[in-house]
């Protein structure tokens, strides 16, 4: 999925400070994205873009990831049922009662689980 210009600019900014072989923390991605509305598909595309440049994405080891993932999935499904548009990261975070970074972490966990 090609990234729209503001998201590509965010990836470019991250790559300027993270050489190939380094890890980009979810917190750093969240900071760079700021208040941009980002869909779950776009988050995946950001991860793919970073990984294609030799970076990895790292999540904090805080525990409770599976419980947050459940909250994120339930919130996203509810939002999708209410509207014909895909919910944004901000909308999912608000509905789930989580921070943007916690939603990013949950989506990262989902991605890892899907690879198994």
PEJO-V857625 format. One record per residue. RES is the residue in three letters. PSI is psi in degrees with one decimal (none if undefined). NEAR is the number of other C-alpha atoms within 10 Angstrom. Layout:
BEGIN
RES/PSI/NEAR  RES/PSI/NEAR
END
This chain:
BEGIN
UNK/122.4/10  UNK/142.2/10  UNK/140.7/15  UNK/157.8/9  UNK/-44.6/9  UNK/-33.3/11  UNK/-36.9/20  UNK/-38.2/15  UNK/-38.1/14  UNK/-44.3/19  UNK/-43.7/19  UNK/-42.9/14  UNK/-43.4/13  UNK/-40.2/17  UNK/-26.9/18  UNK/-31.4/9  UNK/-2.5/10  UNK/100.4/17  UNK/162.8/13  UNK/138.5/14  UNK/-8.1/11  UNK/166.2/15  UNK/137.4/16  UNK/119.5/21  UNK/146.6/16  UNK/-35.9/21  UNK/-40.2/17  UNK/-39.3/14  UNK/-45.0/20  UNK/-41.0/18  UNK/-43.0/13  UNK/-37.0/16  UNK/-29.4/17  UNK/-124.1/11  UNK/10.7/11  UNK/139.9/13  UNK/125.0/13  UNK/129.9/16  UNK/165.5/17  UNK/-34.7/17  UNK/-37.5/14  UNK/-34.2/18  UNK/-45.5/19  UNK/-42.7/16  UNK/-34.9/17  UNK/-45.3/21  UNK/-45.5/20  UNK/-43.4/16  UNK/-43.2/19  UNK/-44.7/21  UNK/-33.6/17  UNK/-18.0/11  UNK/9.9/13  UNK/7.2/15  UNK/155.7/20  UNK/161.3/17  UNK/129.0/18  UNK/144.1/15  UNK/146.7/18  UNK/145.1/12  UNK/73.9/8  UNK/-9.2/7  UNK/167.0/8  UNK/11.2/9  UNK/-41.2/20  UNK/-36.1/13  UNK/-41.4/10  UNK/-38.2/20  UNK/-42.6/21  UNK/-43.7/14  UNK/-42.4/20  UNK/-45.7/25  UNK/-45.1/17  UNK/-42.3/15  UNK/-45.0/20  UNK/-41.8/22  UNK/-42.6/14  UNK/-44.0/14  UNK/-40.9/18  UNK/-37.3/14  UNK/-27.7/12  UNK/-19.6/10  UNK/155.1/9  UNK/-5.2/8  UNK/157.5/10  UNK/136.7/17  UNK/147.1/22  UNK/167.3/19  UNK/-44.6/24  UNK/-43.5/18  UNK/-43.9/18  UNK/-43.9/27  UNK/-45.9/21  UNK/-46.0/15  UNK/-38.5/15  UNK/-12.7/20  UNK/31.4/15  UNK/166.1/16  UNK/164.1/15  UNK/-41.8/22  UNK/-35.6/20  UNK/-37.3/22  UNK/-44.3/27  UNK/-43.7/24  UNK/-41.1/25  UNK/-41.3/23  UNK/-35.3/21  UNK/-42.9/21  UNK/-43.5/16  UNK/-43.2/16  UNK/-43.0/13  UNK/-42.6/10  UNK/-34.1/9  UNK/-22.7/8  UNK/-21.2/6  UNK/none/5
END
